[in-house]
Amino acid sequence: MIAAFLAVDPDPLEAAATGLSYFGLAGEMAAARASAPGSFQIALLDALFLMKEEELKAGAKIRRG
């Protein structure tokens, strides 16, 4: 997953942070929809596929230091 972000961002630290934020936010979205462990797996895949750039920007918890 992180490699996909490294492929499009020349800054490895920023790419890794964005990739981890994307995956974490998808997990939060999936947890809100899932009712059991099996449904969480499917909801996570759906969230990874369906997330829009605007949703990532709004939900990312990345701060520059």
CNS distance restraints for C-alpha pairs under 8 A (distance, minus, plus):
assign (resid   1 and name CA) (resid   5 and name CA) 7.24 0.50 0.50
assign (resid   1 and name CA) (resid  19 and name CA) 6.83 0.50 0.50
assign (resid   2 and name CA) (resid   6 and name CA) 6.33 0.50 0.50
assign (resid   2 and name CA) (resid  15 and name CA) 7.21 0.50 0.50
assign (resid   2 and name CA) (resid  16 and name CA) 5.79 0.50 0.50
assign (resid   2 and name CA) (resid  19 and name CA) 5.17 0.50 0.50
assign (resid   2 and name CA) (resid  20 and name CA) 7.11 0.50 0.50
assign (resid   3 and name CA) (resid   7 and name CA) 6.16 0.50 0.50
assign (resid   4 and name CA) (resid   8 and name CA) 7.02 0.50 0.50
assign (resid   5 and name CA) (resid   9 and name CA) 6.14 0.50 0.50
assign (resid   5 and name CA) (resid  15 and name CA) 5.14 0.50 0.50
assign (resid   5 and name CA) (resid  16 and name CA) 6.89 0.50 0.50
assign (resid   5 and name CA) (resid  18 and name CA) 7.31 0.50 0.50
assign (resid   5 and name CA) (resid  19 and name CA) 5.88 0.50 0.50
assign (resid   6 and name CA) (resid  10 and name CA) 6.82 0.50 0.50
assign (resid   6 and name CA) (resid  11 and name CA) 7.60 0.50 0.50
assign (resid   6 and name CA) (resid  12 and name CA) 6.04 0.50 0.50
assign (resid   6 and name CA) (resid  15 and name CA) 5.23 0.50 0.50
assign (resid   6 and name CA) (resid  16 and name CA) 7.00 0.50 0.50
assign (resid   8 and name CA) (resid  15 and name CA) 7.92 0.50 0.50
assign (resid   9 and name CA) (resid  14 and name CA) 7.40 0.50 0.50
assign (resid   9 and name CA) (resid  15 and name CA) 5.58 0.50 0.50
assign (resid  10 and name CA) (resid  15 and name CA) 7.61 0.50 0.50
assign (resid  11 and name CA) (resid  15 and name CA) 6.09 0.50 0.50
assign (resid  12 and name CA) (resid  16 and name CA) 6.06 0.50 0.50
assign (resid  13 and name CA) (resid  17 and name CA) 6.15 0.50 0.50
assign (resid  14 and name CA) (resid  18 and name CA) 6.05 0.50 0.50
assign (resid  15 and name CA) (resid  19 and name CA) 6.04 0.50 0.50
assign (resid  16 and name CA) (resid  20 and name CA) 6.08 0.50 0.50
assign (resid  17 and name CA) (resid  21 and name CA) 6.04 0.50 0.50
assign (resid  17 and name CA) (resid  62 and name CA) 7.25 0.50 0.50
assign (resid  18 and name CA) (resid  22 and name CA) 6.04 0.50 0.50
assign (resid  18 and name CA) (resid  60 and name CA) 7.94 0.50 0.50
assign (resid  18 and name CA) (resid  62 and name CA) 7.72 0.50 0.50
assign (resid  19 and name CA) (resid  23 and name CA) 6.26 0.50 0.50
assign (resid  20 and name CA) (resid  24 and name CA) 6.00 0.50 0.50
assign (resid  21 and name CA) (resid  25 and name CA) 5.96 0.50 0.50
assign (resid  21 and name CA) (resid  56 and name CA) 7.89 0.50 0.50
assign (resid  21 and name CA) (resid  60 and name CA) 5.69 0.50 0.50
assign (resid  21 and name CA) (resid  61 and name CA) 6.82 0.50 0.50
assign (resid  21 and name CA) (resid  62 and name CA) 7.28 0.50 0.50
assign (resid  22 and name CA) (resid  26 and name CA) 6.13 0.50 0.50
assign (resid  22 and name CA) (resid  48 and name CA) 7.83 0.50 0.50
assign (resid  22 and name CA) (resid  56 and name CA) 6.34 0.50 0.50
assign (resid  22 and name CA) (resid  60 and name CA) 7.16 0.50 0.50
assign (resid  23 and name CA) (resid  27 and name CA) 6.21 0.50 0.50
assign (resid  23 and name CA) (resid  48 and name CA) 7.14 0.50 0.50
assign (resid  24 and name CA) (resid  28 and name CA) 6.34 0.50 0.50
assign (resid  25 and name CA) (resid  29 and name CA) 6.20 0.50 0.50
assign (resid  25 and name CA) (resid  56 and name CA) 7.33 0.50 0.50
assign (resid  25 and name CA) (resid  59 and name CA) 6.69 0.50 0.50
assign (resid  25 and name CA) (resid  60 and name CA) 6.87 0.50 0.50
assign (resid  26 and name CA) (resid  30 and name CA) 6.04 0.50 0.50
assign (resid  26 and name CA) (resid  44 and name CA) 6.08 0.50 0.50
assign (resid  26 and name CA) (resid  47 and name CA) 5.16 0.50 0.50
assign (resid  26 and name CA) (resid  48 and name CA) 5.63 0.50 0.50
assign (resid  26 and name CA) (resid  51 and name CA) 7.43 0.50 0.50
assign (resid  27 and name CA) (resid  31 and name CA) 6.03 0.50 0.50
assign (resid  27 and name CA) (resid  44 and name CA) 5.84 0.50 0.50
assign (resid  27 and name CA) (resid  47 and name CA) 7.65 0.50 0.50
assign (resid  28 and name CA) (resid  32 and name CA) 6.35 0.50 0.50
assign (resid  29 and name CA) (resid  33 and name CA) 6.72 0.50 0.50
assign (resid  29 and name CA) (resid  43 and name CA) 7.94 0.50 0.50
assign (resid  29 and name CA) (resid  44 and name CA) 7.52 0.50 0.50
assign (resid  29 and name CA) (resid  47 and name CA) 6.50 0.50 0.50
assign (resid  30 and name CA) (resid  34 and name CA) 5.94 0.50 0.50
assign (resid  30 and name CA) (resid  40 and name CA) 5.91 0.50 0.50
assign (resid  30 and name CA) (resid  41 and name CA) 7.96 0.50 0.50
assign (resid  30 and name CA) (resid  43 and name CA) 4.74 0.50 0.50
assign (resid  30 and name CA) (resid  44 and name CA) 4.84 0.50 0.50
assign (resid  30 and name CA) (resid  46 and name CA) 7.89 0.50 0.50
assign (resid  30 and name CA) (resid  47 and name CA) 6.22 0.50 0.50
assign (resid  31 and name CA) (resid  35 and name CA) 7.96 0.50 0.50
assign (resid  31 and name CA) (resid  40 and name CA) 6.29 0.50 0.50
assign (resid  31 and name CA) (resid  43 and name CA) 7.68 0.50 0.50
assign (resid  31 and name CA) (resid  44 and name CA) 7.89 0.50 0.50
assign (resid  33 and name CA) (resid  40 and name CA) 7.59 0.50 0.50
assign (resid  33 and name CA) (resid  43 and name CA) 6.80 0.50 0.50
assign (resid  34 and name CA) (resid  39 and name CA) 5.24 0.50 0.50
assign (resid  34 and name CA) (resid  40 and name CA) 4.77 0.50 0.50
assign (resid  34 and name CA) (resid  43 and name CA) 6.35 0.50 0.50
assign (resid  35 and name CA) (resid  39 and name CA) 6.27 0.50 0.50
assign (resid  35 and name CA) (resid  40 and name CA) 7.11 0.50 0.50
assign (resid  36 and name CA) (resid  40 and name CA) 6.18 0.50 0.50
assign (resid  37 and name CA) (resid  41 and name CA) 6.66 0.50 0.50
assign (resid  38 and name CA) (resid  42 and name CA) 6.96 0.50 0.50
assign (resid  39 and name CA) (resid  43 and name CA) 6.05 0.50 0.50
assign (resid  40 and name CA) (resid  44 and name CA) 5.93 0.50 0.50
assign (resid  41 and name CA) (resid  45 and name CA) 6.46 0.50 0.50
assign (resid  42 and name CA) (resid  46 and name CA) 6.20 0.50 0.50
assign (resid  43 and name CA) (resid  47 and name CA) 6.01 0.50 0.50
assign (resid  44 and name CA) (resid  48 and name CA) 6.14 0.50 0.50
assign (resid  45 and name CA) (resid  49 and name CA) 6.27 0.50 0.50
assign (resid  46 and name CA) (resid  50 and name CA) 5.92 0.50 0.50
assign (resid  47 and name CA) (resid  51 and name CA) 5.66 0.50 0.50
assign (resid  51 and name CA) (resid  55 and name CA) 6.34 0.50 0.50
assign (resid  51 and name CA) (resid  56 and name CA) 7.07 0.50 0.50
assign (resid  52 and name CA) (resid  56 and name CA) 6.54 0.50 0.50
assign (resid  53 and name CA) (resid  57 and name CA) 6.24 0.50 0.50
assign (resid  54 and name CA) (resid  58 and name CA) 6.07 0.50 0.50
assign (resid  55 and name CA) (resid  59 and name CA) 5.90 0.50 0.50
assign (resid  56 and name CA) (resid  60 and name CA) 5.50 0.50 0.50
